[in-house]
């Protein structure tokens, strides 16, 4: 079974919006109280924490039984976080306190003021996802920055037949080019980077100005850039997964966890790296591959752009420029991003055709946590 979150916009009237707002606020307050108790008494077991705070959450914060349980479950996931609390932005729901009617486009939710029915706006693709889901396991009510409301529905689907790969499509994620695959196809990031640079310059100008109007413009600008980046990543991930499925190949990506802490860059390059939504693109590739039955492999990223695919020699001098690869041992040359994609494909193919060798191999399939693959 696989889970997919389907996001729909809610259209509550003023009275219902007030009930939703009170519920989000009380849910956050309850979570923060339970978190305080958990930290004070070092209680992180879900059932032990429930015995300690359940009655208080019901009496002091007006939560229903199931909302109180969801608040406790959310707090249990905070073990190890030494600071910070919960903001009043969302509420978790399970099947008993949330139900959806796709035909009438409404969702029924429990609130601190009782059950409410809220109209939804369901687009064509969302309707398809909701109708083809085996079940809806619950969801999350989310309050947007501009007081808009959304419901993220957790839909369960049967796993599709997994493709028996006849090869490997390696994909190198980058900044100048968003992605380059081992067939030599390049997905240019020129337009995306130009938009980000323009927004960065405008943000700097507005932050320096500091007026109320400038702050309103900054808020609007932030949402616009996020939506644009999200659209680009959706489009790109869809193309890559479709290509792998059509050519009956698995996908191989670099395991880029912690890249921001590992790499050392000059000051002008840092803002570009930190605004690059590679994690979001990786997540979209992950769930789209799983939905399509395309195996997805994560490989060790070390020296993928410095290792010669012809002779295997790896050295920093093999990269005379950012864009060019030239092996100092055998003379093989080519575009650096393409060379990296080929090396990723080779490592991915080796990974799915050898026994699992433990954490060092850094391999996972279908979005599993690296170190616990399904081979």
N, C-alpha and C positions, 0 to 999 in steps of 0.2 A: 504494500500500500504506500502511496505517496500523498503528501499534503501540499496544497497550493493555496495561497492567500489571494482572494478576489476582492478588490477594493471597489466599493460603491458609494456614491455620494448620497447623504440623507437630506431630506427637505422637511425639517420639522417646523411647525408653527411656533409662535412666540412662547406659548405656554409649555409646549413639549420641550423646546430648546432650554427653557429654564429648568425643567426637571432633569434633563440630561446634564446640564451644567452642575447642578447640585450633586448629582450622582458621581460625576468625575471628581469633584472637589472632595467629597466625603470618602470616596475610594482611595484617593491619594493620602488623605489624613489618616485613614485606617492603616494603610500600608506603612506609613512613617511611624505610627505608634507601634505596630508589630515589629518593625525593624529595630526600633529603640529597645524593645524588650529582648529581642533576639541577640542584639549586641551586648546588652547589659548582663544577661544571664547565660550567654553563649549557647542559645537554643536554636539550632538550625534544622533539626529533624522536623519534618512537616507535621507529624502527629503530636509531637511534644509541644511544638509552638502553638498548635491549634488548642490544646488543653489549656495553655497559658493565657491566650488572648481572645479566644472565640467569643466568650460571653461579653467582654468589653467592646468588641467590634460591633456586636449586635445592639448593645444598649447605648453606647456613647455615640456611635456614628450612623446608626439607623440602617445598617446594611442588612439585606435579607440573608438567609442562611447560606445560599450558594455564592452570593457576592462576597461574604466574609471568607468563605473557603478559597475563592479565587484570589483574594487579597493575600491570604496566608501563603498560598502557593507561589505568588509572585515574590514575596519576601524571601522565601526559601531559596530562590535562585540568586540572591544577593550575597551568599556566603563568600567571604574573601574580599568583599569590597569594604575598605576601611573608612571611606568617607562618602558623603553624598546621600541624598534621600530620593524620594519620588516626587515628580512634578505632576500637577493636575492636568494631564493631557490625555489619558486613556483609561479604559476599564476592560478587564478580561471577562469573557462570557463562555459558559459551556452550553451544551445542548438543552439543559433543563431551564435555562433562563434566557434563551434566544431561539427564535424560530423565524423562518423566512418563507414568504409566499411569493414565488417568482411571477405568477400570473397577475396578481394584483400589485406587484412591486412594492411590498411592504415588509418591514421587519418588526417583530415584537420583542421588546426588551424589558427586563426588570430594572426598575430605578428605585431610589429611596422614597419615591412618592407613588410606588405601585407600578403596575405593568402599563407600558405605552406602546402604541402602534405608530410607526414612523414611515412615511412614504420614502421610497428609494428611487434613484435615477439609475436604471440599468441599461447599459449600452449593448450593442449586438454581440460582441465577443464575450462580455461578462455574462450575458444571458446563456450563451452556449456553454460556458464553463460551469455555470450553476446547474443547468439542465443535465449535463453529462456527468456531474459528480455523483459518486456512489452515496455519499452522505455529507452533511455539513456538521463538523465536529464542534463548532462554536465560532467565536469571533472576537474582535476587539473594537470597541467604540472609541473613536479618535476625534479629539477636538482640534481643528486646524488653527493656524495662526490668526486667520481673519474671522474667527468665530464660526467657521463652517464646520460641518459634521460629516464624518465618514464612518462606514462600517467595513472592517476587514474580515471577510468570512473565510474560515478555515475549511476548505473543501477536500474531501478524501477521494482518491481515484485508484482504480486498479492499476497495478504496474503494467506497462505495455511489454510486449515481447522484446527481450534485449537482443539487439543486433549482434550477430556473430561477425566481428570486424574482419575485413579482408585487407586492412592496412591501417595506417595512422595518419591523421591530419594534425600536424603540430601548429600551434598558434603562439606567436610571440607578441605580447602586449607591450606597447610603448607609448611615448609621449608625442614625438614628431608624427609618427604613424600610430594610430590607435591600436591597430593589429596588423600583422603580416603572417600569412600561413605558409606552410611548407610547399605549396604549389607555386609560390611566388606572387600570389594575389595580395595587394596592399590595400588596406582600409585607411584612407588618409584622415589624419586628425587636424588638417590645416584649418578647416572652417571652425571646428570645435575650439581649437586653441585661440583663434582670432576672436571668437565671441568671449572666451574667458579673459583674454588680455584686455578687451574693451571694457568688460564689466569690472575688472580689477582696477583699471585706471579711474573709472567712474566712482567706484567705491572709495578709493583714496581721496578723490576730490570732495565727495559728499561727507565723508568722515571728518575731513579738515574743516568743512563749513559748519557742521554741528547744529544746524537749526532744526526746528520741528519738521519743517517741510523736507529737509534733507534726510531726516530719520525715516519719514514715511516712504520716501523714494528708495532708501536703502532696503527697507523691508520688502517692497514690491520687487526690487531688482533681484534679491536673494531667491525669491520663489520662481522668478522667470528663468534664472540660470539653472536652477535645480531641475525644473521641468524640461528644459532643453537638453541637459545632460542625460536625463532619464530616457528621453525619446531616442537620442543617438545610441545609447547602450542597448535599448530594446531592439532597435532596427539592426544593429550590427550583430548582436548575439543570435537573432533569428536567422540571419543570412549564413552565419558560420555553421550553426547546427543543421540547417537545411542542407548545406553543402556536404557535410559529413554523412548525413542520413542518405542523401541521394547517391553518393559514391561508396556507400557501405564501408565507412571507415570510423574508427573510434577517434576521440578528440584527446589531445595532450596539451596541457597548460603548465606553466611554471607555478610552483607553490610560492606565492609572493607574500606569505605571512611575515610581518615584521620588516617589510622592505624599507619603510620610512626610517626605521632605526638603524638599518644596516648600511644604507648607501651614504656616501659623502659627496656633496654637491657644492658648487659655487653658489653664492647668495642669489644671483638672478634665476638660478634653476630651481631653487627650493620651493618658491610659490607655485611653480608649474607642477612639480611633483605632488605637493600636498593638496592641490585642487584636482588632481587626476583621480577619477572615480574608478580605479581598477578593481577595487573590491566589489563595487556594485556590478560592474561588467562581468566579473567572475561569477557572482551569484546568479546573474541572469543566464549565463552560459550553463551553469550547473543545473538549474531547474528545467531549462528548456531541453537540455540533453536528456535528462531523466524522463521528461514527458514524451520524448521522441524515441526512447529506448536506445540511445546512443551512449556507449560506455565513455566515461570521462576520467582521464588519468592526470594526476598532478605529479610533476617530476622535480627533482632537485635543480634549482636555477643556477647553480654555480658554474661559471665559465661557459654558459650556453652561447654567448656572443663572442667568446674568445677561442673556442675550440674549433679546430679545422675539421669539417665533415669528411675531408678526403683522407688525411693522414692521422687525425686525432691529436695533433700537437696543440697545446693550450698555453697561451702566453699573452700578457698584456700588449706586447708589441704587435700582435696580430690585428689590433684595431688602431690603425694610424689616424683615423678620423671617426667621428660619431657615426657616419653613414657607411663607411667602407671597411670591409674585412680583407686582409691580405696575409696569408700564412707565411711566416718568415722561414718555415722549414721546407715546404714543398712548393710555395708560390701560388697556391690556389687563391683566387680572389672572387669577391662578390659583394652584394649588398649585405650589410651587417645584420639587418633585421631578418632577411631571408635565411642567412646562415644559422641564426639563432633558432628560427622556426624548424629548420631541418634537424638540428641537434635535439630539439624538444621532441620531435616526432620519433627520432631514433631511440631516445631514452624511454619514451612512452611505449613504443612497441616492444622494447626489451622488457619493460616492467610487466606487461600483461602476458608475456610468454615465458616467465621464469617464476619459480616458487617465491613466495613472499619471504623477504629476508629481514623483516623487523622494521623498527622505526627509522633506521638509517636510509631505507629506500624511498621514504617520503612519497608513497603512492597511495592513492585512494580512487575508488570508482563510484560513479553516480553520487558525488557530493558527500561521501563519507568523510569523517574526520581523518586527516592524514595520520597514519599509524595504525588504522584499523580498517584496511580495505576489504572489499569483497571481490576476491580474485577467483 
